[in-house]
Amino acid sequence: MRIPFVAGNWKMNLSVEEAVNFLETIKGQLPDPKVTETCIAASPLFLESMIKHNNGSPLVIAAENCFYEDEGAYTGETSPKALSEMGVTHVIIGHSERRKYFNETDDIINKKVHAAFRNHLTPIICCDETMSRRQSADRISWVVSQVTNALKSVTADQAKNIILAYEPSWAIGSGKTASTDEAEEGCYLIRQTVADLYSDEIANEIRVLYGGSVNDDNADDILAQIDIDGVLAGGASLKADSFLKLANFLQK
Ligand SMILES: O=C[C@H](O)COP(=O)(O)O
């Protein structure tokens, strides 16, 4: 039985003060993590304050990105080792905005996945799908190759702990959510790829999330799909009340 994972990705939004206020507002209103795990990924500038204010809360605090080396002369980068030492437990890797604006390749993403494991961080690995890819013949192979390349040299033991996300960039921030069938199809494809790479057992263990214009109106239908174990919400995670509605979807 996979525990749903409801995550928010704040991207480059909010301030430290707003982040802390958000945590104070949601305190005591999150589901039991045995029922639904909840997570917010935030800017590295906020993480220390967030971890301090999150004390006693089941909310997982994640980074939105990290570098693939632990330390060294890499001006401006975020060390996965420092994230781990700070108390961060999860990190988003390979978000479509990283692929698009920062030229992250599958090879870089794979190195970041290894850096996460090396530093005891759970990677939340995103797979993109652009509209032109969606309409092209190689659409399926592109999603499969992103998963395959991200997991290169990842052991079966490590793979059990990954979280994957189907995040079609044509649905991100566009208000154009994938239909439930499209979202399920993408998540199913990711899970099947993990089954082919490892085993059915591991594929049935890992969580696969959907992200792309999720909000509290469409989340129930999306989360009811068999291969969708949670969501990665951008805009809908910025306000405490809408994040709480997503987080408590099982209590409705
Ligand atoms: O990581 C989150 C996704 O980019 C989705 O963002 P969105 O919910 O604002 O479309």
The ligand as a Gaussian input file, in Angstrom:
#p B3LYP/6-31G(d) Opt

LIG

0 1
 O        6.446000      21.618000      -9.630000
 C        5.301000      21.975000      -9.858000
 C        4.840000      22.100000     -11.218000
 O        5.719000      22.853000     -11.990000
 C        3.423000      22.500000     -11.349000
 O        3.226000      23.896000     -11.239000
 P        1.717000      24.460000     -11.313000
 O        0.913000      23.672000     -10.331000
 O        1.839000      25.911000     -10.945000
 O        1.258000      24.219000     -12.720000

